């Protein structure tokens, strides 16, 4: 039985995962983090049934009072990083669903995981279609040295670029850095309009009503262009299966792995 603690359990993705865990035979939800609902019972808040799942305000308090094997973090990047490091220091395993953590953040997290002989699985997006987009984009990047990323989400998303886009840029940069045809110094006009440089890859972030999470990688050669795109709907269900798989697999290695496909068979 894998005992799971969810930070951000009452949010959009966290609540869907909480409901998904209740239906599992080999995974048990033993606690949650939510400042808004501190001191309450998550089962009552989410109407999960007759269970006792305490909600805490801070991860420090939870670590003192609850025994759990895996933290799943769905919070903000500045809060998530604290939660992740605290749990690693206590020998717990971590699945990261939080968006907005940088490569520098993950370098620090990896050191803490290695020092405490535990594991972190960082997943920018748990949907299987995103996993496939990442794999197909990596294949394309081997042959096409010109590519950029466009990141679309709802208008009130505060982190930019999204975790999905950051993870995609990180992965593509490991294949090869895209060619830079015009340097920043050579640009005329508003240089910010060329997007953000993330691990050497340009990302353009769109924030508008009507989007949930969408991302596309665009590859260009002379007289030809390839676009690989993922779009998600309003429901969080597509992320539950991937998150459950991550919970089951995070104990199969030590250190840091990035991407759900790193624990899948392809």
N, C-alpha and C positions, 0 to 999 in steps of 0.2 A: 504494500500500500504506500503510495507516494503522497506525503502530506504537503499541501500547497497553501501558500499565503499570497493574496493578491493585493498589491498596492494600486489604488484607483479602481476598486472593485465595483463602485456604484456608477462609474462612467459608462460611456457608450460601448467600448470594447470589453471592459472589465465585467460589466453586468452580464453580457452575453456569454463570456467564458465561465462566469460563476454558475450560470444556469446549465452550461454544458458539462461542467465538472460533476454536478450533482447526479447526473445520469450515468457516470462512470463507475465501474466496479473496482478499478485498481488505483483510483486517484481520489483523495479526500480533501475537501476545502476546510481548513481549520482556523482561518482568520483573515482579516482584511484591514486595509488602511483607508480611511476617509475622514478628513477633518470635519466635514459637514455632519457626518453621522457617527462621530466618535461616541463610544459607550453603548451603541445600539447593537442589535442582532441583525447581521446581514440577511439571514434567512427571512426575517420579518420585513426588512426594507425592500428586498427584491421579490418577496412572496415565493420563496424556494421550497417551503414546506416546514415540517417540524424538525428543525435542526438548530443547534446552538453554534453560531459562527460569530465570535466577538469582533467588533470593529474598534481599531485603535487610532489614535491621533498621530503618533510618531512610530517610526520603525524601531527606535531604541526601546520603547515601552513594549512593543510586540516581541522583540528578541528576548526580553526578560521573562515574559509570561506565556509564550506559546512555543511549542516544539513544532518545527516544520522543516521539510527537506528542500523545498524549492520556492523561491520568491519569483512571482511574475509581476513585473512592474509596468503599469500603464499610467504614468504620471507626467509631470512636466520635466524637461531635461535637467534643470537645476536641482529639483527634488529627487528625481530618479537616480541621478549620479550618487547622491548621498545614501539613498536606500540601498543601491547596488553594492557600494563599497562597504557599508556597515554589515550587510549580510555576508559578503565574502570574507570579511575579517572574522566572522563567527563561524566560518566553515560551511555556510549554506550555498547551494547552487542557485543560479539566477537565469531566468529567461527575460530578455529585454524586449518589451513591446513599445517602450517609450520612444517618441520621435524627437529628433533634434540634437542628439548626442553627436559630437564631432569625432573625427579620427584621433585627435589629441586626447579626448575623453576616453576613448577605447584603449589607447595606449596605456593610460594610467590604470584603467580597470583591469587590463590584462596582467599588469605587474602585480596587482593585489591578488588576483585569482591564482597566479603562479605561486606567489609567496605563501598562500594559505591552502595550496594543493586542492583547489576546488575548480568549478567550471562556470562559464558564462556563455550562453547562446544568445547572440544579438540578432534579432530578426526585424528588419525594417518594415516588413509587411508579411503577414502570415498566410495570405491568400495564395492558392496553388497557381493561379494565373500570373501572379507577380513572380513566383519562383521560376516559371517557364519564361517570362519576359527576360529575367536576369540571365538565364542560361542562353537563350537565343541571342540576346544582345552581346554577350561575351563571345559567342561564335562569330557574329558579324564584325566585332571589333578586331578580330584576328586578321581580317581581310580588307577592312575599310578604315583607313587612318583618319577619317574626317567624321566627327560625330559630336552632337550636343544633346542635352536633355531638357525637356519641358515638363514642369511639375505643376499640376492643377489641383487645388483643393478649395474648400468652402471659404467664404470671405472672412470668417473670424478665427481661422487657424493662426496661432501666434508664432509658430516656429517656421522659419524659412531658410533654406529649402526644407521639404518634408523629409522624414526619416527614410522613406522609400526612395526618394531621389538621391539622397546622400549615399545610401547603401549602393545604389546602382552606379553612381559616379566612382565610388571607391573600387568596386569590382572591375569596372571598365578600365580604370587607370592601371590596374594590375596586369591587364592584357597588354595595353600600350597607351601612351599618352597621345591624345589627338594632335594632329598637326595644327600649328598656329600660323595662319596665313597673314594676319595683320596683328602686330604687337600692340599692347596697351599704349605704348609711347607714340605709336603711329596713328592711333585713332583720332578722329576729329569729331567734335560734338559731345554728347552725353555718354561718357565711357560706361556708366552703370547700365546703360541699355543693352550691353553685350552680356549681361548676366553675371552670376557669381562664379568665381573659380574655386571649385571644390575638388581637391586632389588632382588638379590639372585639367578638369573637365568643366565646361561651361554649363551652368544650370540656370534656366529662366523660370521663375515662379509666378504663377497666375493665381490670384485669390479673388474668386467671384462667386456669388450665389449661383446655385445650379450644379456645382461640382461637389463631390464627396472626396474621393481620392482618385486621381488619374495621373498617369505618368507615361511619357513617350520618349523613346530614344530615336534620334534621327541620324541616319548615316548617309553621306553624300559622296558620290564620285561624278566625274564629268558625264553629263547627260543621263544620269540615273540616280535614284534616291530610294532608300529603304526606311520605312517607319515601323517601329514595333511599339504597340501601345496597350496599356491596361486601363480599364475603367471599372470602378466599383460602384455599386448601388448604395442605397441608404441603410441597408441592414448590415449588422455586424456578423451574421452567421458564417460568411465565407472565411472568417478569421479563426473561428473556433476550432475546426479540425486541425489546422496548422499549429495552433497554440497547444492543443492537447498532445500532438506529436512532439513538439518541442519540450514539453514537460517530461515526457517519457524518455526522450533521448539526451537531455542535458547532462545526465549522469554517466554517459557512455564515453566521456573524454575528460581531459584536464586542460585548464587554461581557457582561452577565448576562441570561439568560432563565430563567424559572421555569415548569416544567411541560413534559411531553413534547409536549403539544398545540401548544406555541409553535413547534415545528419540523415539525408535521404539517399536512396539508391537510384542513380541515374546511369 
